[in-house]
Amino acid sequence: MLRRISTFAVAAAALGLCAMPAYASSSSAHASKGSFTAPSLSSVKGWGSYDKINAFRVKVTVCAKRTSGDSWVGAEAYAYNSNYSQHVAIAGVVGPQTPGSQSCGTAYLLDTAHLKVFTFIGGNNGRIAKKSSLKKIY
């Protein structure tokens, strides 16, 4: 009798593991973390990190540091959905009066299947004067 009960318990446990809902799958349960560097320009250095919370949400931090000059500089990350039809941007921007000549931006972004980053140097009237190539992070 005891042997039958333990057999049923093991079978029920195995069935329960196989019947987990899709959101509880092992691929989305484990967060993926990483750091990156942005393509640099002559007067700006960019870097950051990401932490995938699940398949739909990621925490992104992007930082910029002015290495020379006194113009506006920054690093910007674009998070795209799976078919690149929508994107969200997060940036760290350094102005002429920024203490330490460094700035970071952090955001929790939704639906981020792809992440790309670049650095830039600002020009007149709030326009970008120079932009690095776009680097694919994932």
N, C-alpha and C positions, 0 to 999 in steps of 0.2 A: 504494500500500500504506500509506504513512504517513498519507495522508488518511483512509483507512478506520479506522485505529487511533484517530486523534484524534476522528473522528465517534463511534465507540463509546465513547470516554472521556467525551465531553460527554454522550452519552445516558445512560450509567451514572450520572454525577454528577447529572443532572437527576432521574433516577428515585430516587436516594438521597435527594435533598432532599424529594421528594414523599412518600416513605415513612417520614418521621420518626415515632417513636412519639408518642402523644398527650401524654405528659408533657414532651416536648421542643418543644411548639408555641410559637410566638413570643409568644402572649398570656400564658403562664405563666412564660416565661423572664425577662421583664423585671419587676423589682420596682417597686412603686408606693409612693411615699413621700408623706407629708403631715403637716401640723401642724393643731391645732385648739384652740379655746377652748371651755370649758364654760360653760353659762349660770351667771352669777354670782348670789350672794346678798349680803345686806348685809355679811357679815363674812368671806366666803371668795371667792377667785379660783381658777379651775381652768383648766388647759391641758395639752397633751400632744402626742404625735406617734405615727405609725404607719409601719411599713415592711413592705409585703407582700413576703414572701420568695418565695412561689409561690401557687397557687390555694388551698392548704390551710393555710398557716402565715403568721402575721403577728407582728411584734414591736410591742408596744404599751407606751408610757410615758405615765403620767398623773401630774400634779403638782397640789398644792393649796398655797395660801398663805393664812394667816389675815391679814386686813386690819384687824380690830379685835376686841375682846372677848377672853375667855379660855376659851371653850368649845372642845370638840373640833370640828374641821371637816375636810372632805375633798372630794376629787373622785374619782368612780368611773366606770369605763368597762365597758360590757357588750359582749361579742363574742358574736354569735348565729350559729347555722348557717343554711343557706339558707331553711328553712321556720320559723324562730324556735322550734323545739321544744326546743332546748338552748342554754344560754348559760354563759359563763365571765366572772367579774368580776376586775378589777384596780383597785387604788385607791392613792391617796396620802392619808394621814391625818395631821393635825397635832393633837397633844395640847397641853395647857397648858404643858408643860415642854419642848416641841420647840425646839431651838436654831434661831434664825433664822425661826421660825414658818413653815417650809416643808418639804414632804416630797414625794417622788416614789416611784412603784412601777413596775417594769418586768417584763414577762413575755413569753415566746414562746407564743402561743396557736394552737391547731389549729382547723380548720374554722370560719373566721371570715368568713362572707359579709356580715355586717352589723356595724357598730360604732356604739354610742350612748353618750353621756356625760351626767353630771349632777353637781351639787355638793350638799353637805348640811351641816347644822349638827347636832351631837350634843346630846342632851338627857340626862335622868337615866336611870340603869340601862342604859346602852349603847344606848338607843333613838335613832332619828333624830327630832329635834324639827321640823326644817324641811328640805324637799327642793326643789331647783329642777326646772324642766321637763326632760324627757329630750330631748337634742339628737341628731339623726341625723348621723353623720359620713359614713358610706357604707352 
